[in-house]
Amino acid sequence: MPLPAHGPRPAGPARRRLRVLAWRARYPLAAVCAGLAVVLATERLRPPDPPSGTVTVAARDLAPGTPLTAADVAVRTVPVALVPGTGPPLDPTDLEGRRLVVAVPAGLVLAAELLVDDSSAPPAGTVVVPVRFADAGVAAVLRPGTRVDVVAAALVDGGAPERLARGALVLPTPTADGGAGGGGADGGPGSGGGLLGTGATADAGPVLLAVTPDEAVLLGGSASSRALGPVIVG
Protein backbone atom coordinates (compact mmCIF):
# COMPACT_ATOMS: atom_id res chain seq x y z
CA MET A 1 0.00 0.00 0.00
CA PRO A 2 1.58 3.32 -1.05
CA LEU A 3 2.32 5.94 1.64
CA PRO A 4 0.76 9.38 1.30
CA ALA A 5 3.09 11.95 -0.22
CA HIS A 6 4.48 14.62 2.17
CA GLY A 7 4.34 18.07 0.55
CA PRO A 8 2.81 21.55 0.94
CA ARG A 9 -0.85 21.48 1.43
CA PRO A 10 -2.95 23.82 -0.65
CA ALA A 11 -4.25 26.89 1.16
CA GLY A 12 -7.61 26.35 2.63
CA PRO A 13 -10.61 28.66 2.26
CA ALA A 14 -9.96 30.33 5.65
CA ARG A 15 -6.41 31.35 4.71
CA ARG A 16 -7.55 32.75 1.40
CA ARG A 17 -10.19 34.87 3.18
CA LEU A 18 -7.54 36.34 5.55
CA ARG A 19 -5.38 37.32 2.60
CA VAL A 20 -8.29 39.00 0.88
CA LEU A 21 -9.20 40.95 4.05
CA ALA A 22 -5.61 42.08 4.58
CA TRP A 23 -5.41 43.27 0.97
CA ARG A 24 -8.62 45.23 1.27
CA ALA A 25 -7.53 46.81 4.60
CA ARG A 26 -4.16 48.02 3.35
CA TYR A 27 -5.39 51.58 2.70
CA PRO A 28 -7.14 52.07 6.07
CA LEU A 29 -4.08 50.67 7.85
CA ALA A 30 -1.82 53.03 5.93
CA ALA A 31 -4.06 55.95 6.89
CA VAL A 32 -3.95 54.96 10.57
CA CYS A 33 -0.16 54.74 10.48
CA ALA A 34 0.07 58.14 8.80
CA GLY A 35 -2.20 59.65 11.45
CA LEU A 36 -0.08 58.24 14.26
CA ALA A 37 3.01 59.69 12.62
CA VAL A 38 1.38 63.13 12.48
CA VAL A 39 0.35 62.93 16.14
CA LEU A 40 3.87 61.97 17.23
CA ALA A 41 5.40 64.76 15.16
CA THR A 42 2.96 67.30 16.63
CA GLU A 43 3.77 66.22 20.17
CA ARG A 44 7.47 66.68 19.48
CA LEU A 45 7.02 70.12 17.90
CA ARG A 46 4.51 71.49 20.46
CA PRO A 47 6.13 73.96 22.89
CA PRO A 48 6.21 72.91 26.54
CA ASP A 49 3.43 74.02 28.85
CA PRO A 50 4.12 77.37 30.53
CA PRO A 51 5.29 77.21 34.16
CA SER A 52 2.46 77.25 36.66
CA GLY A 53 1.96 78.10 40.29
CA THR A 54 -0.53 77.45 43.06
CA VAL A 55 -2.75 80.30 44.24
CA THR A 56 -5.74 80.77 46.51
CA VAL A 57 -8.85 82.13 44.82
CA ALA A 58 -12.36 83.06 45.83
CA ALA A 59 -14.57 79.98 45.55
CA ARG A 60 -17.66 82.17 45.08
CA ASP A 61 -18.67 85.82 44.93
CA LEU A 62 -17.70 87.37 48.26
CA ALA A 63 -19.07 90.53 49.86
CA PRO A 64 -16.78 92.98 51.65
CA GLY A 65 -16.48 92.74 55.41
CA THR A 66 -17.69 89.14 55.68
CA PRO A 67 -15.37 86.83 57.67
CA LEU A 68 -13.93 84.20 55.34
CA THR A 69 -14.51 80.49 55.88
CA ALA A 70 -12.94 77.38 54.36
CA ALA A 71 -15.85 77.16 51.90
CA ASP A 72 -15.13 80.67 50.58
CA VAL A 73 -11.66 79.91 49.21
CA ALA A 74 -10.11 77.29 46.93
CA VAL A 75 -6.65 76.38 45.67
CA ARG A 76 -6.04 76.54 41.90
CA THR A 77 -3.08 75.97 39.60
CA VAL A 78 -2.61 78.85 37.16
CA PRO A 79 0.18 80.15 34.86
CA VAL A 80 2.84 82.04 36.76
CA ALA A 81 1.82 85.19 34.88
CA LEU A 82 -1.40 85.21 36.93
CA VAL A 83 0.33 84.68 40.27
CA PRO A 84 0.48 87.98 42.22
CA GLY A 85 4.03 89.25 42.48
CA THR A 86 3.45 91.14 45.74
CA GLY A 87 4.36 88.22 47.97
CA PRO A 88 3.99 84.48 48.53
CA PRO A 89 0.59 82.92 47.83
CA LEU A 90 -1.84 83.10 50.72
CA ASP A 91 -2.44 79.92 52.71
CA PRO A 92 -6.18 79.07 52.80
CA THR A 93 -5.94 78.12 56.48
CA ASP A 94 -4.57 81.57 57.30
CA LEU A 95 -7.54 83.27 55.63
CA GLU A 96 -10.24 81.89 57.92
CA GLY A 97 -11.78 84.74 59.87
CA ARG A 98 -10.11 87.44 57.75
CA ARG A 99 -12.29 90.07 56.08
CA LEU A 100 -12.21 91.57 52.59
CA VAL A 101 -11.89 95.28 51.94
CA VAL A 102 -13.88 95.11 48.69
CA ALA A 103 -16.26 92.72 46.96
CA VAL A 104 -14.45 89.87 45.18
CA PRO A 105 -15.87 87.81 42.28
CA ALA A 106 -15.51 84.05 42.14
CA GLY A 107 -12.18 82.91 40.73
CA LEU A 108 -10.22 86.05 41.57
CA VAL A 109 -6.79 85.42 43.08
CA LEU A 110 -6.77 86.58 46.69
CA ALA A 111 -3.93 88.90 47.67
CA ALA A 112 -3.01 90.60 50.92
CA GLU A 113 -4.08 93.97 49.49
CA LEU A 114 -7.69 92.76 49.35
CA LEU A 115 -7.81 91.92 53.06
CA VAL A 116 -8.46 94.11 56.06
CA ASP A 117 -5.26 94.74 58.01
CA ASP A 118 -5.82 92.92 61.29
CA SER A 119 -3.19 95.05 62.99
CA SER A 120 -5.55 98.03 62.64
CA ALA A 121 -8.35 96.28 64.50
CA PRO A 122 -8.55 96.85 68.26
CA PRO A 123 -8.54 93.84 70.59
CA ALA A 124 -11.90 92.55 71.76
CA GLY A 125 -13.42 94.64 74.52
CA THR A 126 -11.53 97.81 73.59
CA VAL A 127 -12.29 100.96 71.62
CA VAL A 128 -10.06 103.24 69.56
CA VAL A 129 -9.38 106.84 70.58
CA PRO A 130 -7.01 109.41 69.04
CA VAL A 131 -4.73 110.90 71.70
CA ARG A 132 -2.61 114.00 71.22
CA PHE A 133 0.36 114.06 73.55
CA ALA A 134 1.83 117.27 74.94
CA ASP A 135 5.23 116.48 73.43
CA ALA A 136 4.57 116.67 69.69
CA GLY A 137 7.61 114.51 68.91
CA VAL A 138 6.71 111.61 71.16
CA ALA A 139 4.42 110.11 68.52
CA ALA A 140 7.44 109.60 66.27
CA VAL A 141 8.90 106.98 68.61
CA LEU A 142 5.69 105.04 69.14
CA ARG A 143 5.20 102.12 66.79
CA PRO A 144 2.14 99.93 66.23
CA GLY A 145 2.03 97.17 68.82
CA THR A 146 3.66 99.23 71.56
CA ARG A 147 1.91 99.28 74.94
CA VAL A 148 1.77 102.56 76.85
CA ASP A 149 0.27 104.01 79.99
CA VAL A 150 -1.25 107.46 79.46
CA VAL A 151 -0.53 109.92 82.24
CA ALA A 152 -2.15 113.35 82.71
CA ALA A 153 -0.15 116.15 84.27
CA ALA A 154 -1.43 117.72 87.46
CA LEU A 155 -3.95 120.53 87.09
CA VAL A 156 -2.26 122.63 89.79
CA ASP A 157 1.34 123.03 90.85
CA GLY A 158 2.38 120.40 93.33
CA GLY A 159 -0.47 118.05 92.42
CA ALA A 160 0.07 114.40 91.57
CA PRO A 161 -0.22 113.20 87.94
CA GLU A 162 -3.08 110.85 87.13
CA ARG A 163 -2.87 107.63 85.18
CA LEU A 164 -5.76 107.64 82.70
CA ALA A 165 -5.06 104.40 80.79
CA ARG A 166 -2.98 101.30 81.43
CA GLY A 167 -1.36 99.15 78.75
CA ALA A 168 -3.05 100.98 75.86
CA LEU A 169 -2.18 99.40 72.50
CA VAL A 170 -0.73 101.69 69.81
CA LEU A 171 -2.48 101.07 66.48
CA PRO A 172 -1.40 101.99 62.93
CA THR A 173 -2.63 105.41 61.85
CA PRO A 174 -4.40 105.75 58.49
CA THR A 175 -2.34 107.37 55.77
CA ALA A 176 -3.57 109.73 53.10
CA ASP A 177 -3.92 106.92 50.56
CA GLY A 178 -6.13 104.88 52.89
CA GLY A 179 -3.42 102.53 54.08
CA ALA A 180 -1.95 102.19 57.53
CA GLY A 181 1.19 103.94 58.58
CA GLY A 182 3.23 104.02 61.73
CA GLY A 183 2.45 105.97 64.86
CA GLY A 184 4.90 108.76 64.06
CA ALA A 185 5.55 111.65 61.76
CA ASP A 186 6.77 109.40 58.97
CA GLY A 187 3.29 108.26 58.11
CA GLY A 188 0.85 109.47 60.74
CA PRO A 189 -2.13 111.66 59.97
CA GLY A 190 -0.73 114.62 61.86
CA SER A 191 1.92 115.11 59.21
CA GLY A 192 -0.81 116.09 56.77
CA GLY A 193 -3.49 117.46 59.08
CA GLY A 194 -5.29 114.24 59.98
CA LEU A 195 -7.52 113.43 62.93
CA LEU A 196 -7.52 116.34 65.38
CA GLY A 197 -4.45 117.66 63.53
CA THR A 198 -3.69 121.26 62.69
CA GLY A 199 -1.75 120.56 59.53
CA ALA A 200 1.57 121.73 60.98
CA THR A 201 4.41 119.70 59.56
CA ALA A 202 6.22 119.78 62.92
CA ASP A 203 3.23 118.18 64.66
CA ALA A 204 3.33 114.38 64.51
CA GLY A 205 -0.42 114.31 65.09
CA PRO A 206 -2.48 112.13 67.40
CA VAL A 207 -1.77 108.51 68.16
CA LEU A 208 -4.51 105.90 67.87
CA LEU A 209 -4.81 103.88 71.05
CA ALA A 210 -6.94 100.85 71.89
CA VAL A 211 -8.26 101.33 75.42
CA THR A 212 -11.16 100.18 77.54
CA PRO A 213 -14.44 102.13 77.24
CA ASP A 214 -13.95 103.66 80.70
CA GLU A 215 -10.43 104.79 79.83
CA ALA A 216 -11.75 106.29 76.61
CA VAL A 217 -14.11 108.51 78.63
CA LEU A 218 -11.26 109.70 80.84
CA LEU A 219 -9.02 110.43 77.87
CA GLY A 220 -11.77 112.27 76.03
CA GLY A 221 -12.53 114.45 79.04
CA SER A 222 -8.87 115.37 79.56
CA ALA A 223 -7.74 115.84 75.97
CA SER A 224 -8.43 119.58 75.79
CA SER A 225 -7.71 120.59 79.36
CA ARG A 226 -4.70 118.56 80.50
CA ALA A 227 -1.26 117.72 79.14
CA LEU A 228 -1.03 114.01 78.33
CA GLY A 229 2.11 111.93 78.12
CA PRO A 230 2.85 108.25 77.41
CA VAL A 231 4.88 105.81 79.45
CA ILE A 232 6.06 102.87 77.37
CA VAL A 233 5.37 99.64 79.21
CA GLY A 234 5.77 96.99 76.49
NUMILO-537166 format. One line per field, with one value per residue (C-alpha): chain; x, y, z. Coordinates in steps of 0.001 Angstrom, whole numbers, plus 524288, in hexadecimal, padded with zeros to 5 digits. Layout:
N
chain <- c(A|...)
u <- c(X|...)
v <- c(Y|...)
w <- c(Z|...)
***
This chain:
234
chain <- c(A|A|A|A|A|A|A|A|A|A|A|A|A|A|A|A|A|A|A|A|A|A|A|A|A|A|A|A|A|A|A|A|A|A|A|A|A|A|A|A|A|A|A|A|A|A|A|A|A|A|A|A|A|A|A|A|A|A|A|A|A|A|A|A|A|A|A|A|A|A|A|A|A|A|A|A|A|A|A|A|A|A|A|A|A|A|A|A|A|A|A|A|A|A|A|A|A|A|A|A|A|A|A|A|A|A|A|A|A|A|A|A|A|A|A|A|A|A|A|A|A|A|A|A|A|A|A|A|A|A|A|A|A|A|A|A|A|A|A|A|A|A|A|A|A|A|A|A|A|A|A|A|A|A|A|A|A|A|A|A|A|A|A|A|A|A|A|A|A|A|A|A|A|A|A|A|A|A|A|A|A|A|A|A|A|A|A|A|A|A|A|A|A|A|A|A|A|A|A|A|A|A|A|A|A|A|A|A|A|A|A|A|A|A|A|A|A|A|A|A|A|A|A|A|A|A|A|A|A|A|A|A|A|A)
u <- c(80000|8062F|8090E|802F3|80C11|8117F|810F4|80AF5|7FCAF|7F47A|7EF61|7E244|7D68A|7D915|7E6F5|7E281|7D833|7E289|7EB00|7DFA2|7DC0F|7EA1B|7EADF|7DE53|7E297|7EFC0|7EAF2|7E41C|7F012|7F8E0|7F026|7F094|7FF5F|8004B|7F768|7FFB1|80BC7|80564|8015E|80F1B|81513|80B8D|80EB7|81D32|81B6A|8119B|817F2|81842|80D69|8101A|814A8|8099A|807A9|7FDEA|7F541|7E996|7DD73|7CFB4|7C712|7BB00|7B710|7BAE1|7B586|7BE77|7BF9F|7BAE4|7C3F9|7C99A|7C74D|7CD73|7C214|7C4E6|7D272|7D87E|7E602|7E867|7F3FD|7F5D3|800B4|80B1A|8071C|7FA8B|80146|801E2|80FBC|80D7F|81107|80F9A|8024E|7F8CD|7F675|7E7DD|7E8C8|7EE25|7E288|7D800|7D1F9|7D882|7CFFE|7D04F|7D190|7C9C5|7C07A|7C78C|7C203|7C36D|7D071|7D814|7E576|7E58D|7F0A6|7F440|7F014|7E1FA|7E181|7DEF0|7EB74|7E943|7F38C|7EA4E|7DF60|7DE9A|7DEA5|7D185|7CB8F|7D2F8|7CFF9|7D8B0|7DB61|7E49B|7ED81|7F5D3|80166|80725|8146C|811DE|81DBA|81A38|81141|81D0F|822C8|8163E|8144E|8085A|807ED|80E4A|80775|806E8|80110|7FB20|7FDEF|7F79B|7FF67|7FA6A|7F08D|7F731|80539|80948|7FE28|8004A|7FF26|7F3F8|7F4CF|7E97C|7EC3F|7F45E|7FAAB|7F417|7F781|7FD21|7F64D|7FA89|7F5B9|7EECE|7F6DF|7F20E|7F0AE|7E80A|7F2A7|7F85D|804A7|80C9E|8098F|81323|815AD|81A76|80CDD|8034D|7F7AF|7FD27|8077C|7FCD9|7F25A|7EB54|7E29F|7E29D|7EE9C|7F193|7F926|8061F|8113B|8184C|80CA2|80D06|7FE58|7F652|7F915|7EE65|7ED3B|7E4E3|7DFBC|7D466|7C795|7C983|7D743|7D21E|7C8E6|7D406|7DCC2|7D203|7CF0F|7DD5A|7E1C6|7DF0F|7E1E2|7EDA2|7FB14|7FBFB|8083C|80B23|8130B|817B1|814FC|8168A)
v <- c(80000|80CFB|81732|824A4|82EAF|83920|84695|85433|853E4|85D09|8690D|866EF|86FF4|8767F|87A76|87FEB|88836|88DF7|891CA|8985B|89FF9|8A45E|8A90B|8B0AE|8B6DF|8BB96|8C979|8CB67|8C5EC|8CF21|8DA93|8D6B3|8D5D4|8E31B|8E900|8E380|8E929|8F69A|8F5D3|8F20F|8FCF5|906E3|902AB|9047C|911EC|91740|920E6|91CCE|92128|92E3B|92D9F|92DBE|93114|92E87|939A7|93B7E|940CF|94474|9386F|940F8|94F38|9554A|9619D|96B37|96A44|95C34|95331|948EA|93A67|92E41|92D6A|93B20|93824|92DEB|92A60|92AFD|928BF|93404|93918|94079|94CCB|94CD9|94ACB|957AD|95CA3|96400|9589F|94A04|943E4|9449C|93833|934DF|93127|93EA3|9454A|93FE6|94B05|9558B|95FD9|965B4|9742D|9738A|96A30|95F10|95706|94857|943DB|95024|94DA7|95239|95B44|961E6|96F14|96A5A|9670E|96F9A|97215|96AF8|9734C|97EF2|9781A|97A52|96E8F|96988|971B4|97E14|98A64|99347|9A153|9AB63|9B135|9BD4D|9BD8E|9CA19|9C6FD|9C7BA|9BF51|9B3F6|9AE19|9AC1B|9A1E4|99A4E|98EE8|9865D|97B94|9839F|983D4|990A2|99649|9A3C9|9AD5C|9BAC1|9C5B5|9CBDC|9D6D0|9DF03|9E092|9D64E|9CD22|9BEDB|9BA2B|9B0FF|9A470|9A477|997CC|98BB5|98352|98A6F|9844B|98D3C|98ACF|98E69|99BC3|99D18|9A36E|9ACA0|9A1AB|999AF|99084|98F31|99605|9964F|99DED|9A8DD|9B420|9AB59|9A6E8|9AB9F|9B428|9BFC1|9C1A5|9C577|9CAD4|9BE3F|9BB1B|9C676|9CB9E|9D9AA|9D6F0|9DB82|9D394|9D3E1|9CDA2|9BECD|9BE8A|9B600|9A7DC|99DAF|995C6|989F2|98BD7|98758|98EEF|994E7|99955|99F31|9A7DB|9AC86|9AF60|9B693|9BF15|9C2AD|9C483|9D321|9D709|9CF1B|9CBD4|9BD5E|9B53B|9A6DF|99D4E|991D3|98535|97AE3)
w <- c(80000|7FBE8|80669|80514|7FF25|80877|80226|803AA|80593|7FD74|80487|80A48|808D4|81613|81264|80579|80C6B|815AB|80A2A|80373|80FD3|811E8|803CB|804FA|811F8|80D13|80A89|817B2|81EA9|81728|81AEB|82949|828EC|8225E|82CB8|837B6|8314C|830BD|83F0A|8434B|83B35|840F8|84EC8|84C15|845EB|84FEE|85967|867B0|870B3|87745|8856D|88F32|89D64|8A833|8ACCB|8B5AF|8AF16|8B308|8B1F1|8B01B|8AF86|8BC87|8C2C6|8C9C0|8D876|8D97F|8E14B|8D82E|8DA4D|8D45C|8CABE|8C596|8C038|8B74E|8B265|8A3B0|89AB2|89124|8882E|88F97|88840|89047|89D4D|8A4E7|8A5F3|8B2AA|8BB65|8BD92|8BAD8|8C61F|8CDE2|8CE41|8DC9B|8DFD7|8D952|8E243|8E9E0|8E197|8DB15|8CD6D|8CAE9|8BE35|8B76F|8B080|8A529|8A499|89F16|8A266|8A847|8B665|8BA32|8C6E7|8C14E|8C0CA|8CF42|8DB00|8E298|8EF6A|8F60C|8F4AD|8FBF8|90AA9|913C0|9184E|92316|91F74|917BF|90FBC|913B1|90DB5|91810|91630|91F4F|924BB|91ED7|9103C|90D32|915F5|90BAD|902E1|90C04|90E19|904E8|902B2|90CD8|9178D|924B9|92C33|9387A|93664|94144|94311|94932|955A8|95434|95EBC|962E1|96C8D|96901|965B4|95787|9545D|94CB8|9430E|93B95|93E12|9339F|92852|91B35|910B1|903AD|8F5D5|8F19E|8E47E|8D9DF|8CF6B|8C581|8CE95|8D33C|8E0B6|8E4D7|8F125|8FD58|8FA3D|8F142|8E658|8E301|8ED44|8EA40|8F1A0|8E74D|8DDC4|8E6C9|8EA49|8F5D4|8FF66|8F82C|8F4E5|8E886|8EE32|8E8AC|8F5CA|8FC91|8FC03|8FE44|9074C|90A3E|90919|9158D|918CE|9269D|92EE7|92DBB|93B3C|937D4|92B3F|9332A|93BCA|9302C|92903|934C0|936C5|928C2|9280A|93603|93A72|93528|931F8|93125|92E63|9365C|92E3C|9356C|92AC9)
***
